[in-house]
Every structure is written in C-alpha cells, then in structure tokens.
Amino acid sequence: MSEFWLISAPGDKTNLQAWERMNTVTSKSNLSNNSKFHIPDLKVGTLDALVGLSDELGKLDSFAESVIKKIAQYIGEVMEDSKDKVQENLLANGVDLISYLTRFEWDMAKYPIKQPLKNISEALAKQVTQIEADLKARSAAYNNIKGNLQSLEKKTMGNLLTRTLADIVHKEDFVLNSEYLITLLVVVPKSSYLQWQKTYESLSDMVVPRSTKMIAEDAEGGLFTVTLFRKVMDDFKAKARENRFMVREFYYDEKELKCEKEELMKLASDKKQQYGPLLRWLKVNFSEAFVAWIHVKALRVFVESVLRYGLPVNFQAMLLQPNRKSVKRLRDVLNVVFKHLDEVAAASIMDPGMDIPGLQLSNQEYYPYVYFKIDLSLLDCS
C-alpha cells in the first residue's frame, strides 16, 4: 500500500511503553510496517509563532504535494510511449520513494537547524515555488514544439481528400510555368476508376488527351492528375463534382512544399533535442520537490507535537505503512494505545455518535496523537 501515516506521541517512559505495545500488536497481527522517523532538535521559538507557522505549513504541504504531482504527471506525458517506466524515474536522492521515507534523514546542509523554523519554512516555500515556475516555463516551451509537430503530422494522416500532399506529389507530375495549361489533382473513388478513365477527357472542352495518371492511392480511392486549359478549369471542376470526382485545391509550389517538409524535420529534431535535457530536469526537480515535501511533513510533525505535548520538546515520531486490509483495525489499535493523550477526542472517535459538548473537530482528521498522511498513490501515472 502506498499510503503512509506519520504520527508522533510524547517520548516519556509511559509513552515509550505505549510505542512498544503498539509495535508488538501491529507486527504480530501484520497491521503495518513501522519505522522510526528521525526529526532533529529544531529551534522552537515562541508558541504564538508556532501557531501561525502551523497554518502556513498546512498550506505549504498542500502546495508542495500539488507540485510533485504535476511533475510526476508531466514525466508521464513526456515519456509518451514508455509510461510503464515512469515509476522507476520517480526517485528521491537517488533511491525509491519508500526507501527515502523509511530511512529519512534531515538534510542539514540545505536546511540548517540552527535557524528559526520560519526561515526553514520560507526556504522550502521559495524552493518549491521556483520549481513550479521553472516547470511552467519548460513545459510550455516543449508543449509548443510538440503541439506544432503533432499538427503538421496530422496533416499527413487522413484520406486523400484532406491530408497534405507535400510528401506525395513530385515536380514531374505537373505542367508548370505554362500560360495556358494547368494540372489539377482529382480524388476518384475506387469504384469509379473505370468511369474516370472513360469520361475525364469529355468532362469539359480543352482537356489534354491521355494526361491522367494515378500518383497515390489509399483505402477509399486514388489521386489522379489531369491537364487542361486554364480557361476551362471552373467548368471542369463543376462537371467533375457532378460525377463524384473531387478536385483538390492544390497548386504545386516547390518553395512552399520544401518549407513544409523542412518545418516538419526541424520540429521533430527540436523535440528530440529537448527530450533528454527536459527529462533529466524533471527527474532532478521531482527529487528536489519530493525531498522538500517530506521536510515540510517533518516540520509539521515537530510544530504540532510541541503545540500538542508542550515543552520541553520530547516526542517520538514514527512512520507507519498500513496493510491495505487492516486500516480500520490499525486505527482502532492506535486509538486504544494512545487514548490517554486525549480522552475526549479518543472517546468521540471510538463512538462517533457520542455528543461531547465543547469538542469541535475540524474537517482535518483529528486523533489523540499527532497524525499526517503521506499518500504516494497520487504519483501513480500509469
């Protein structure tokens, strides 16, 4: 299961015994895999500052989560035909996400612990905001090339009535630079090939005899050339339409066709050149954003633990990976083991129908212990 619970309880003797009890029960009944989550001794500051920081960290948590989700999704878009390999590209500090979580270590170099908590929070916010801004710019540039390329490639698809003819026609198929003659391209249904051969010379006056030739064919019909005098062109088009022969509005322009081919090749080349550097940037910055996100989670646990359990700072944080089938049972065990931390809240959780005056639980999940969820399923791009 790719959901983790990051929880904390006081670190005194009574609660350390509660931890042991919880570990024994959860491992014996295979309710979850548990590991200690190490949070260093951070600077507490004032309780007023902690209350304000608690709200800010909640918003930063949601923002960081949304940014790593965007990066993961965009890696899936960029990898296109290799979406099954997206997950192996989602790493944090060079290891898979679960390994990083279960062996979490605070990055002292990036986020020095001697500075105030607000400074650490602001550094994390600035980092994630910059990553999001860079992602927007890089994805817009790549999407522009990709969109233009797709739109040109779409022109080479479809039937002979709608697709581009740049990659089909050749100079020698046309009478060019003539004051009087012009070569038209006509799409003829397969069932009408014989009728075309028999009638095209008589659809109007001044059609050059034996001037038709099929230069391309698809499942529905063929593309034929026919040469005639310019002055009868409109008459020929009208008569052709009456016989279900569709004249394509196409006039051979070597420069224009060359430009179209070159543009297609240039866009394909640009996309290929940008793919490698873009994917590398996405992988590096996914890691950076994910690491920042987990540090935000660690900060939240620290702040909430101090606000909930008081000073001096003394709590133990633990990371639980619940067994998918045992989520409710695990929650019940935790509530029983730690109900002494907040008897009123524990009672309301054990009996949701209980009306307890003065207890107002917000939309956020509340338990007797500090609790935050880390949901890695949001990064599943398959």
N, C-alpha and C positions, 0 to 999 in steps of 0.2 A: 504494500500500500504506500502511495507516495504522499501521504499526509503525516505530518509530524506535529507533536504537541510540545511546546517549550513551556515548562512550568517551573515554579520556584516555591519553596517553603522556608521558614526560618531554619538557621543552622545550629540551633541549640541542641542539647543532648536529647530532649524529648522528641524533637522533630527528626533528628538523625535516626532515632529508633523507628520513627514512622516511615522514613525513607527505606530502611532495611526491610520493614514489614511489607511495604509496597513492592519492593524489588522481588522479595520472596514469592509473594502471591502472583505477581504478573508473569514472572518467569516460569513458575510451576504450572500455571494454567495457560501458558503461551498467549497471554493477552497483548503483550507488546515487547519490543526490543528497547532497552533503556541504556542511555549513556550519560555520563556527567557532562554538563555544558559549562565550560570554564569562562567566567567573566572576571576580569581583573579588578583591582581596587581602584575605582574611579573617584574623582573629586565630587563630593555630594553637593556643596553649595547650600543655599537656603531652601527650606521646604516650600516657600512661595514660588521660588524659581522652578523647583521640581514639578509643581502642579501645572505651571504654564508650559513647561517642557513636555509634560505628559501628553498634552493636546497636540503640540507641534509634531511630536514623534509619531502620533497616530496618523496624522496627515502624510508625513514623510514616508511612513511604512506603506500606505496605500499607493503613493506616487511611485516609489521605487519598484513595488510589485508590478505596477502597470507598465513601467519602462522595460523591465526584464521580459515581461510577456510580449511586448511589442517587438523586442529584438529577436526573441525565440521564433515568433510568427514570421518575421521578415527573413530570418535564416531559411525557414521552410519555403518561402516564396522564391528566394534567390536560388536555392538548390533545385527547384522545379522537379526534375525527373529523379532526383536522389533523396526524396523526402524521407525515405526509410532510414537514411543516415543522419538525420537532423540531431537525434538524441545524443549520438556519440560526439557531436560537436559542441554540446552544451556542457562545458566544464567550468569549474571554479578553481583558480590557482593550479590548473593542470590536472586536477583529479575530478572524478564524477561527483555530482552534487550531493549524493547521500554520504559519500566518504568525507566530503568537506564539512558537511553538517555535523556528522557524528564525531569528527576529530577537530572541531572548531577551535581555533586559536586566535585571540585578538591580535590584529596587526598593529604592533606598537610603533612601527616606522611611519605608517600612513596616518594613524590616529593616536598620537601621543596621549597617554592617560593623565599626564600632569596638568593638562589644560582643562578649563571648565567644561562641563558637559555640554553647555550651549554651543561652545566653539566646535566641539566634535560633531554635534548635530548639524551645525551650519556648514561644516566642511563636507559632510556626507550629502547634504542637500545640494550644495554647489556642484559636487562631482556628478551626481545623478542628473541634475538639470542640464549640465554641459553635455553629457552623453546623449540625452534626449534631443537636444538641439542639433548635435552632430548627426544623429540618426536621421532626423527630418531632412537635413541638407543632403546627406549622401543618398538616402533612399529616393529623394525627389530627382536627383541627377540621373541615377541608374534607371528609375522608372520611366523617365523621359526617353532615354535611349531605347529601352525595352519596348515602350509603347509605340514609338515611331517605327521600330523594326517590325513589330507584330502587324502594324497597319500596312506596311509595304508587303510583308509576307502574305497577308490575307488577300492582297490583290492577285497573287499567283495561284490562289485557290478558287474554287467555284467553277462554273461551266464556261464554255467559250463565249457565252453572251455577256458575262460580267467580268471575267478575270482580265488581268493585264495581258497584253500581247507582246510585251517587250522581250520576253525570253523565247518567243515562238517565231516571230517574223524575221526575215532577212532582207537585205537590200535588194537582192536579185529577184525577190517576189513581186517587185513593184516597177511600174513605168514611172520614172522620176524626171523632174525638170522639163516636162512637156507642157507646151502652152495649150494643147488641145486635148490630150489624153490623161486619164486618171485611172488608177487601180483601186477598186473597192474590195473590202473583205466582207463575205457573206456567210452567216451561220445557217447551215442547212440540216434539218432533222435527218436522222439516219434513214428513216422510212421514205425520205423524199430525194435520195441521191439520184436515182434514175430520172425522176421528173426534172430535177435541176439540169442534168446534162442535156436533156431533150429540149428544155424550154428557155434556158438563160439567154441564148442569143436573140430570142424573139420577144423578150420582156419589154424592150423598147427599141427604137431605131439606134443605129450607130454603136452597137456592141461589137467589139473586136471578136471575130470568129476564133474558136479554139483557144481562147485566152484564159479559160478557167483551169485551176489546179488546186487540189486539196493540200493544204500545208500543215494542218493539225486536226486531231480527232479526239473526242472524249466519249464518255458512255452515251451521251444523248445525240451527238451529231458531229458534223465536220465543219472546218473553216476553209472556205474556198475563196480564191482570188478571181476577179473578173475585171477586164479592162474595157473602158468605153470612153466616148467623147464627153468632155466636161459638161457640155450644154444639155445633155440628156440625163444627167445624174439624178435630178429630182424625180423625173418621170420613172427612171429605172427603180429607184428606191420605193416609190409608191406601188409599182406593179409587183415588185419582189415581196413587199409586205402582204399584198393580197394573196400571194401564193405560199404564205408562211415561211418565206426566206427573209431572215433578219439581217439587214446591212449594219455592220458595226461602224460607229462614228470614229474612224481611226485613220489618221493620215501619217504616213511614215516621215519621222523627223529624227535623223540619225543622232543629232546632238542631244535631243530630249531623251531618247532611249538610252544613250550612253550615260547620261546624268542619272537616270533612274537606276540603272544597274550599279553604277558607282556608289550611289547613295545607300543601296541595299548592302553592298560589300563593306562600306565604311561603317555603317551601323552595326553589322554583325561583328566586325573587327573591334569596334569600340566596346561593345558589350563583352566580348571575350577578354579584352584587356582589363576592363574594370572588375570583372567577376572575381578574380583571385584576390586582389587587394581589398575589395569590399568584404568578401567572406572572412578574410583574416581580421579586418577591423571589427566585424560583427562578433567574431569569436572572442577576441581580446576584450571588447567592451561589454559583452554579455558577462564574462567572468568578473570584470570590474564592478558592474552594476549588481550582480548577484552577491558578491562579497560585501559590497556596501549595504545591501538589503539585510543581510544576516547580522551585520554590525548594528543596524538600526534595531533589529529584533533584540539583540543583546542589550542595547541601551534601554529599550522599553522594559525589559525584564528587571534591569537594575533599578530604574526610576520607580517602577510600580512596586518593587519589593521594598524599597526604602519607604515609600509612602504608606504601604500596607503594614509593614512589620516594624517600622521605626528605626531609631538609631540606638546604639552604634550599628553600622552595616554588618549584618550577619545572616546570610541566606545561602541556600544551595539551589542551583539551577540544574534541571535535568531535561534531557531530550528524549521523548518517547515516540516510538514508531508503532502505532496501534496495529494489531492484527485486524484486517478488514471485517472479519466476522464477529469480533469481540469488542467493538467500540463502546456499546452501551454498558457491557459488563465492566470494562476498564474504567469508564466514567463513574460507575457505582462504587468500585473499589477505591478510587481516588477520593470520592466524597466521604466515604466511611473513614478512610485513613486520616484525612486532613480536616474532618468536620469541626474539630476543636478550634481551628483557626478562626472560624466564623460560624458559630452555631446557628444563627438566624438564617444566613444565606444557605447553609447546608440543609436546614430543615425545609426551606422553600423548594430546593432542588429535588430533595427526596420525595416531597409531596407537593407537586405543582399546584394542586387545588387549594392549598393552605393560604389563608388570608392573613398576612402579617402586617399590622399597622406600622407605618413609618419606613417600610422597606420598598424602595423604588429601584427596580433593576432596569438599566438602560437597554437599548437594542443590542449592545455588545454583550457577548456571553460572559456571565459572572460566576465564579466558583470560589470556594473558601481559600484556594491557593491562587497565586498569580498564573495566568494562562494566556498563551498566544499560539495561534495556529500557523504552521508553515505548510502551504499546500503546493506541492511540486506538480500536481496533475495539470495545473494551469499552463505548464510549459509543454504539454503534450501537443505536438504539431501534426501528428500522423492523422 
